[in-house]
Amino acid sequence: MPLLEDLPPLAGRRVLVRADLNVPLRTGSGGQREVADDFRIRAAVPTLRWLVDQGATVTVCSHLGRPKGVPDPATDLQPVRARLAELVPEVRLLDNLRWDPGEEAGDEAFVRRLVDGQDAYVNDAFGASHRAHASIVGPPRLLPAAAGRLLAKEVQVLGGLLAAPARPFVAVVGGAKVADKLGVLRSLLQVVDRLVVGGGMAFTFLAAKGIGVGASLVDPARLEECRVLLEEAGDRLVVPEDVVCLSPEGTLADGGPGSGRTMVASAVPEGWRGLDIGPATAARFAACLAEARTVFWNGPMGVFEDERFAAGTRAVAEAVAACPGHSVVGGGDSAAALDRLGLQDRVGFVSTGGGASLELLEHGDLPGLAALRQASNAPARR
């Protein structure tokens, strides 16, 4: 990929930067909306500062939320604009890209309006680079283009997991939907020494082993694929041996305490739902991580927003932070859990893109990276 140093001289030139400023917002004490977590905004600063120091006039663009192609006050970037101005006041942030239907449609006319008057383009939006959206794949066809500091670092770190990880290499993958992650599980099994599976997706694997899962989340259409993976991987694929369950009448916490009885079981009783890994599983997962020299973690171990089902995610987060080897966390809910526990500074690298990190590990490439390699100023293979 072309890097910032591969761009033409930038003094007096105008540069469009695609950043990923899709950050969580909250209502402040005065009733105004404000940024709840500025991790992605701070991650964009090194690229923006470098461009400004080169004498460029910098325009930043980003999406926020899913406004479905129309202006929506709930996805107004103004709170982000205010925080960005505190960090780099010399740049301008455009309105939410997804307020225009041309962004998600990859519309060429929208691309041309976006780059009108610009002299160069920088993609620093790793978290959006798995989408073939207009602002990601369009500008490199029309302008000299480069990967920003953040994007380049993400590719270097995540690519290194596939190319030359220190061993043992242990990957921990959680989250709800097994269908979304079977592809990356297959890819990881080609390179890891041990693959640890938790979260809601684990129950399809348990069902495939003939273990009772009660009313837990299961994807019947993926049972056979899970059986095959279990057979092929053998003891390299580790699944829960006990889980924390919620009784049939129980409800999850949603701004309140939640209700219902909980229990730890090796098999989920009829009508009960498994919502977290159990203590024996948490200890086993932590033991796997303690032996690792390379760790990758993506996805919570349970419904950690409800404190009754947060212990598994907490145990894994603490084990990842304590691991003496190289640790990489694949953004999303895993990064949120680290932040909530105050452990971000104890991890080697925290990605800004949950979905993008998984797609890069699964496919070895992303639409945004491929677009940069086709830019007119892309160097010969390094």
C-alpha positions as a Python dict, from the first residue, in 0.01 Angstrom:
ca = {
    (1, 'M'): (0, 0, 0),
    (2, 'P'): (113, 359, -52),
    (3, 'L'): (197, 525, 279),
    (4, 'L'): (189, 894, 373),
    (5, 'E'): (546, 937, 253),
    (6, 'D'): (440, 817, -95),
    (7, 'L'): (213, 1120, -142),
    (8, 'P'): (333, 1419, -350),
    (9, 'P'): (453, 1726, -156),
    (10, 'L'): (159, 1854, 47),
    (11, 'A'): (246, 2213, 135),
    (12, 'G'): (-46, 2427, 22),
    (13, 'R'): (-239, 2122, -99),
    (14, 'R'): (-582, 1997, 9),
    (15, 'V'): (-614, 1648, 155),
    (16, 'L'): (-931, 1446, 220),
    (17, 'V'): (-895, 1203, 510),
    (18, 'R'): (-1141, 918, 560),
    (19, 'A'): (-1136, 851, 934),
    (20, 'D'): (-1347, 617, 1143),
    (21, 'L'): (-1501, 846, 1404),
    (22, 'N'): (-1801, 621, 1464),
    (23, 'V'): (-1788, 660, 1842),
    (24, 'P'): (-2048, 608, 2115),
    (25, 'L'): (-2236, 916, 2232),
    (26, 'R'): (-2419, 995, 2555),
    (27, 'T'): (-2633, 1271, 2700),
    (28, 'G'): (-2426, 1501, 2917),
    (29, 'S'): (-2526, 1666, 3246),
    (30, 'G'): (-2656, 1969, 3058),
    (31, 'G'): (-2871, 1760, 2827),
    (32, 'Q'): (-2638, 1796, 2528),
    (33, 'R'): (-2494, 1501, 2340),
    (34, 'E'): (-2124, 1432, 2395),
    (35, 'V'): (-1864, 1170, 2309),
    (36, 'A'): (-1870, 879, 2553),
    (37, 'D'): (-1546, 716, 2435),
    (38, 'D'): (-1294, 908, 2223),
    (39, 'F'): (-1060, 613, 2153),
    (40, 'R'): (-1116, 624, 1777),
    (41, 'I'): (-1086, 1004, 1767),
    (42, 'R'): (-753, 995, 1948),
    (43, 'A'): (-635, 716, 1719),
    (44, 'A'): (-680, 946, 1417),
    (45, 'V'): (-466, 1226, 1560),
    (46, 'P'): (-116, 1111, 1448),
    (47, 'T'): (-217, 1108, 1081),
    (48, 'L'): (-401, 1440, 1101),
    (49, 'R'): (-115, 1606, 1288),
    (50, 'W'): (140, 1482, 1033),
    (51, 'L'): (-63, 1617, 742),
    (52, 'V'): (-111, 1956, 908),
    (53, 'D'): (260, 1975, 987),
    (54, 'Q'): (331, 1913, 617),
    (55, 'G'): (136, 2228, 535),
    (56, 'A'): (-178, 2058, 403),
    (57, 'T'): (-533, 2185, 439),
    (58, 'V'): (-712, 1885, 584),
    (59, 'T'): (-1078, 1787, 547),
    (60, 'V'): (-1195, 1484, 746),
    (61, 'C'): (-1495, 1267, 662),
    (62, 'S'): (-1656, 986, 861),
    (63, 'H'): (-1981, 803, 924),
    (64, 'L'): (-2169, 776, 1253),
    (65, 'G'): (-2431, 514, 1317),
    (66, 'R'): (-2679, 393, 1054),
    (67, 'P'): (-2896, 685, 940),
    (68, 'K'): (-3007, 500, 622),
    (69, 'G'): (-2917, 771, 372),
    (70, 'V'): (-3104, 1066, 527),
    (71, 'P'): (-3000, 1340, 773),
    (72, 'D'): (-3078, 1233, 1127),
    (73, 'P'): (-3013, 1448, 1437),
    (74, 'A'): (-2927, 1133, 1636),
    (75, 'T'): (-2629, 1071, 1406),
    (76, 'D'): (-2508, 1431, 1376),
    (77, 'L'): (-2128, 1445, 1401),
    (78, 'Q'): (-2130, 1773, 1594),
    (79, 'P'): (-2025, 1616, 1927),
    (80, 'V'): (-1741, 1440, 1745),
    (81, 'R'): (-1650, 1764, 1568),
    (82, 'A'): (-1622, 1940, 1904),
    (83, 'R'): (-1393, 1673, 2050),
    (84, 'L'): (-1179, 1655, 1736),
    (85, 'A'): (-1132, 2033, 1745),
    (86, 'E'): (-991, 2001, 2096),
    (87, 'L'): (-726, 1762, 1967),
    (88, 'V'): (-651, 1902, 1619),
    (89, 'P'): (-822, 2242, 1570),
    (90, 'E'): (-676, 2297, 1225),
    (91, 'V'): (-893, 2038, 1046),
    (92, 'R'): (-1253, 2046, 918),
    (93, 'L'): (-1500, 1760, 966),
    (94, 'L'): (-1776, 1709, 709),
    (95, 'D'): (-2131, 1597, 789),
    (96, 'N'): (-2208, 1228, 836),
    (97, 'L'): (-2123, 1046, 512),
    (98, 'R'): (-2416, 808, 555),
    (99, 'W'): (-2664, 1095, 540),
    (100, 'D'): (-2620, 1055, 164),
    (101, 'P'): (-2742, 723, 16),
    (102, 'G'): (-2452, 736, -229),
    (103, 'E'): (-2203, 646, 45),
    (104, 'E'): (-2322, 294, 120),
    (105, 'A'): (-2423, 240, -244),
    (106, 'G'): (-2069, 316, -364),
    (107, 'D'): (-2212, 576, -602),
    (108, 'E'): (-1956, 725, -841),
    (109, 'A'): (-2129, 1063, -852),
    (110, 'F'): (-2107, 1083, -474),
    (111, 'V'): (-1737, 999, -491),
    (112, 'R'): (-1677, 1283, -736),
    (113, 'R'): (-1863, 1532, -517),
    (114, 'L'): (-1661, 1415, -217),
    (115, 'V'): (-1321, 1460, -382),
    (116, 'D'): (-1407, 1781, -567),
    (117, 'G'): (-1134, 2037, -497),
    (118, 'Q'): (-909, 1787, -316),
    (119, 'D'): (-552, 1711, -420),
    (120, 'A'): (-489, 1387, -229),
    (121, 'Y'): (-670, 1122, -24),
    (122, 'V'): (-575, 935, 292),
    (123, 'N'): (-762, 633, 427),
    (124, 'D'): (-714, 603, 801),
    (125, 'A'): (-1049, 432, 864),
    (126, 'F'): (-947, 74, 933),
    (127, 'G'): (-1278, 5, 1108),
    (128, 'A'): (-1467, 85, 786),
    (129, 'S'): (-1224, -59, 531),
    (130, 'H'): (-1406, -391, 509),
    (131, 'R'): (-1694, -201, 343),
    (132, 'A'): (-1683, -122, -30),
    (133, 'H'): (-1843, 216, 38),
    (134, 'A'): (-1793, 523, -177),
    (135, 'S'): (-1555, 707, 58),
    (136, 'I'): (-1341, 394, 103),
    (137, 'V'): (-1292, 254, -247),
    (138, 'G'): (-1375, 555, -468),
    (139, 'P'): (-1118, 830, -400),
    (140, 'P'): (-806, 619, -474),
    (141, 'R'): (-928, 588, -833),
    (142, 'L'): (-923, 966, -873),
    (143, 'L'): (-650, 1105, -645),
    (144, 'P'): (-302, 1020, -520),
    (145, 'A'): (-381, 811, -212),
    (146, 'A'): (-218, 666, 97),
    (147, 'A'): (-282, 466, 411),
    (148, 'G'): (-274, 674, 726),
    (149, 'R'): (-65, 586, 1029),
    (150, 'L'): (-347, 401, 1202),
    (151, 'L'): (-450, 195, 900),
    (152, 'A'): (-89, 99, 829),
    (153, 'K'): (-34, -7, 1190),
    (154, 'E'): (-352, -215, 1198),
    (155, 'V'): (-248, -402, 885),
    (156, 'Q'): (105, -454, 1016),
    (157, 'V'): (-9, -593, 1352),
    (158, 'L'): (-299, -808, 1233),
    (159, 'G'): (-109, -928, 928),
    (160, 'G'): (173, -1032, 1159),
    (161, 'L'): (-63, -1269, 1338),
    (162, 'L'): (-103, -1463, 1015),
    (163, 'A'): (253, -1435, 892),
    (164, 'A'): (486, -1502, 1184),
    (165, 'P'): (325, -1528, 1529),
    (166, 'A'): (535, -1622, 1828),
    (167, 'R'): (416, -1960, 1956),
    (168, 'P'): (208, -2085, 2122),
    (169, 'F'): (-53, -1870, 1946),
    (170, 'V'): (-392, -1871, 2119),
    (171, 'A'): (-701, -1703, 1975),
    (172, 'V'): (-1014, -1638, 2183),
    (173, 'V'): (-1332, -1569, 1985),
    (174, 'G'): (-1671, -1489, 2134),
    (175, 'G'): (-1985, -1301, 2044),
    (176, 'A'): (-2340, -1403, 1966),
    (177, 'K'): (-2374, -1533, 1610),
    (178, 'V'): (-2173, -1835, 1502),
    (179, 'A'): (-2269, -1781, 1136),
    (180, 'D'): (-2081, -1450, 1135),
    (181, 'K'): (-1758, -1608, 1257),
    (182, 'L'): (-1729, -1957, 1111),
    (183, 'G'): (-1513, -1825, 829),
    (184, 'V'): (-1263, -1659, 1059),
    (185, 'L'): (-1262, -1965, 1287),
    (186, 'R'): (-1159, -2181, 991),
    (187, 'S'): (-886, -1934, 895),
    (188, 'L'): (-756, -1908, 1251),
    (189, 'L'): (-741, -2286, 1284),
    (190, 'Q'): (-486, -2281, 1001),
    (191, 'V'): (-242, -2077, 1210),
    (192, 'V'): (-323, -2101, 1583),
    (193, 'D'): (-206, -2360, 1830),
    (194, 'R'): (-531, -2332, 2022),
    (195, 'L'): (-867, -2171, 1942),
    (196, 'V'): (-1090, -2088, 2239),
    (197, 'V'): (-1461, -2030, 2168),
    (198, 'G'): (-1704, -1858, 2407),
    (199, 'G'): (-2008, -1632, 2398),
    (200, 'G'): (-2344, -1714, 2245),
    (201, 'M'): (-2177, -1877, 1946),
    (202, 'A'): (-2037, -2151, 2170),
    (203, 'F'): (-2380, -2306, 2221),
    (204, 'T'): (-2404, -2423, 1861),
    (205, 'F'): (-2073, -2604, 1916),
    (206, 'L'): (-2204, -2754, 2241),
    (207, 'A'): (-2522, -2866, 2066),
    (208, 'A'): (-2309, -3020, 1792),
    (209, 'K'): (-2136, -3225, 2063),
    (210, 'G'): (-2472, -3348, 2191),
    (211, 'I'): (-2463, -3138, 2509),
    (212, 'G'): (-2794, -2996, 2631),
    (213, 'V'): (-2823, -2622, 2568),
    (214, 'G'): (-3183, -2557, 2683),
    (215, 'A'): (-3318, -2235, 2534),
    (216, 'S'): (-2971, -2094, 2459),
    (217, 'L'): (-2890, -1928, 2129),
    (218, 'V'): (-2828, -2199, 1868),
    (219, 'D'): (-2804, -2182, 1488),
    (220, 'P'): (-2946, -2515, 1363),
    (221, 'A'): (-2825, -2445, 1010),
    (222, 'R'): (-2462, -2440, 1133),
    (223, 'L'): (-2463, -2753, 1347),
    (224, 'E'): (-2298, -2974, 1085),
    (225, 'E'): (-2026, -2717, 1012),
    (226, 'C'): (-1953, -2694, 1383),
    (227, 'R'): (-1936, -3076, 1408),
    (228, 'V'): (-1683, -3082, 1125),
    (229, 'L'): (-1468, -2813, 1284),
    (230, 'L'): (-1471, -2996, 1618),
    (231, 'E'): (-1365, -3320, 1450),
    (232, 'E'): (-1093, -3159, 1239),
    (233, 'A'): (-946, -2946, 1518),
    (234, 'G'): (-953, -3203, 1796),
    (235, 'D'): (-824, -3068, 2126),
    (236, 'R'): (-700, -2748, 1956),
    (237, 'L'): (-1060, -2618, 1962),
    (238, 'V'): (-1165, -2544, 2321),
    (239, 'V'): (-1534, -2490, 2409),
    (240, 'P'): (-1702, -2426, 2747),
    (241, 'E'): (-1733, -2706, 3001),
    (242, 'D'): (-1972, -2513, 3226),
    (243, 'V'): (-2198, -2213, 3174),
    (244, 'V'): (-2397, -1961, 3377),
    (245, 'C'): (-2770, -1993, 3300),
    (246, 'L'): (-3080, -1778, 3348),
    (247, 'S'): (-3413, -1931, 3450),
    (248, 'P'): (-3706, -1937, 3203),
    (249, 'E'): (-3890, -1648, 3367),
    (250, 'G'): (-3579, -1432, 3396),
    (251, 'T'): (-3505, -1111, 3208),
    (252, 'L'): (-3172, -952, 3122),
    (253, 'A'): (-3069, -621, 3272),
    (254, 'D'): (-3164, -335, 3041),
    (255, 'G'): (-3096, -21, 3240),
    (256, 'G'): (-3221, -207, 3550),
    (257, 'P'): (-3127, -505, 3765),
    (258, 'G'): (-3280, -781, 3553),
    (259, 'S'): (-3471, -1068, 3707),
    (260, 'G'): (-3474, -1446, 3745),
    (261, 'R'): (-3264, -1718, 3899),
    (262, 'T'): (-2913, -1810, 3782),
    (263, 'M'): (-2715, -2130, 3809),
    (264, 'V'): (-2389, -2284, 3690),
    (265, 'A'): (-2429, -2608, 3497),
    (266, 'S'): (-2236, -2837, 3264),
    (267, 'A'): (-2552, -2874, 3053),
    (268, 'V'): (-2825, -2612, 3030),
    (269, 'P'): (-3161, -2731, 3170),
    (270, 'E'): (-3470, -2724, 2952),
    (271, 'G'): (-3606, -2370, 2920),
    (272, 'W'): (-3300, -2206, 3075),
    (273, 'R'): (-3061, -1989, 2874),
    (274, 'G'): (-2683, -2003, 2888),
    (275, 'L'): (-2551, -1645, 2899),
    (276, 'D'): (-2189, -1667, 3015),
    (277, 'I'): (-1907, -1915, 3051),
    (278, 'G'): (-1886, -2073, 3395),
    (279, 'P'): (-1602, -2047, 3650),
    (280, 'A'): (-1435, -2376, 3551),
    (281, 'T'): (-1435, -2268, 3186),
    (282, 'A'): (-1305, -1923, 3275),
    (283, 'A'): (-1016, -2084, 3466),
    (284, 'R'): (-941, -2317, 3173),
    (285, 'F'): (-948, -2032, 2921),
    (286, 'A'): (-717, -1826, 3145),
    (287, 'A'): (-476, -2120, 3171),
    (288, 'C'): (-461, -2142, 2790),
    (289, 'L'): (-379, -1772, 2770),
    (290, 'A'): (-113, -1791, 3042),
    (291, 'E'): (89, -2027, 2823),
    (292, 'A'): (62, -1814, 2507),
    (293, 'R'): (329, -1600, 2346),
    (294, 'T'): (77, -1453, 2101),
    (295, 'V'): (-288, -1383, 2186),
    (296, 'F'): (-577, -1258, 1975),
    (297, 'W'): (-912, -1185, 2139),
    (298, 'N'): (-1236, -1078, 1975),
    (299, 'G'): (-1583, -1097, 2127),
    (300, 'P'): (-1727, -1119, 2479),
    (301, 'M'): (-1776, -1447, 2663),
    (302, 'G'): (-2130, -1362, 2771),
    (303, 'V'): (-2388, -1087, 2806),
    (304, 'F'): (-2142, -872, 2998),
    (305, 'E'): (-2374, -571, 3004),
    (306, 'D'): (-2565, -764, 3275),
    (307, 'E'): (-2333, -796, 3576),
    (308, 'R'): (-2464, -1146, 3650),
    (309, 'F'): (-2314, -1263, 3321),
    (310, 'A'): (-1999, -1050, 3310),
    (311, 'A'): (-1755, -1271, 3503),
    (312, 'G'): (-1643, -1473, 3200),
    (313, 'T'): (-1558, -1168, 2991),
    (314, 'R'): (-1384, -1012, 3291),
    (315, 'A'): (-1175, -1326, 3346),
    (316, 'V'): (-1067, -1339, 2982),
    (317, 'A'): (-987, -967, 2975),
    (318, 'E'): (-771, -1002, 3285),
    (319, 'A'): (-597, -1310, 3144),
    (320, 'V'): (-524, -1130, 2815),
    (321, 'A'): (-384, -833, 3008),
    (322, 'A'): (-170, -1062, 3226),
    (323, 'C'): (-32, -1263, 2934),
    (324, 'P'): (344, -1198, 2903),
    (325, 'G'): (334, -1249, 2526),
    (326, 'H'): (215, -1025, 2244),
    (327, 'S'): (-156, -951, 2287),
    (328, 'V'): (-395, -814, 2023),
    (329, 'V'): (-758, -728, 2090),
    (330, 'G'): (-989, -704, 1790),
    (331, 'G'): (-1191, -396, 1880),
    (332, 'G'): (-1567, -386, 1930),
    (333, 'D'): (-1711, -523, 2254),
    (334, 'S'): (-1373, -665, 2357),
    (335, 'A'): (-1217, -319, 2350),
    (336, 'A'): (-1519, -183, 2540),
    (337, 'A'): (-1472, -448, 2808),
    (338, 'L'): (-1103, -362, 2843),
    (339, 'D'): (-1188, 4, 2875),
    (340, 'R'): (-1456, -64, 3136),
    (341, 'L'): (-1205, -266, 3341),
    (342, 'G'): (-922, -16, 3298),
    (343, 'L'): (-702, -273, 3121),
    (344, 'Q'): (-642, -112, 2780),
    (345, 'D'): (-292, 3, 2871),
    (346, 'R'): (-191, -355, 2961),
    (347, 'V'): (-262, -495, 2614),
    (348, 'G'): (-10, -484, 2331),
    (349, 'F'): (-249, -356, 2064),
    (350, 'V'): (-619, -271, 2059),
    (351, 'S'): (-769, -258, 1710),
    (352, 'T'): (-1019, 13, 1620),
    (353, 'G'): (-1219, -229, 1404),
    (354, 'G'): (-1395, -538, 1532),
    (355, 'G'): (-1554, -653, 1206),
    (356, 'A'): (-1261, -531, 996),
    (357, 'S'): (-1006, -715, 1208),
    (358, 'L'): (-1198, -1042, 1169),
    (359, 'E'): (-1238, -998, 793),
    (360, 'L'): (-868, -923, 751),
    (361, 'L'): (-778, -1236, 945),
    (362, 'E'): (-1029, -1442, 745),
    (363, 'H'): (-952, -1317, 394),
    (364, 'G'): (-607, -1158, 423),
    (365, 'D'): (-734, -841, 252),
    (366, 'L'): (-1006, -575, 267),
    (367, 'P'): (-1174, -365, -5),
    (368, 'G'): (-1016, -48, 133),
    (369, 'L'): (-666, -196, 120),
    (370, 'A'): (-714, -329, -232),
    (371, 'A'): (-831, 16, -346),
    (372, 'L'): (-518, 182, -207),
    (373, 'R'): (-293, -66, -386),
    (374, 'Q'): (-456, 38, -715),
    (375, 'A'): (-392, 411, -662),
    (376, 'S'): (-183, 585, -928),
    (377, 'N'): (96, 663, -680),
    (378, 'A'): (113, 314, -526),
    (379, 'P'): (476, 203, -513),
    (380, 'A'): (611, -114, -661),
    (381, 'R'): (603, -412, -426),
    (382, 'R'): (824, -329, -130),
}
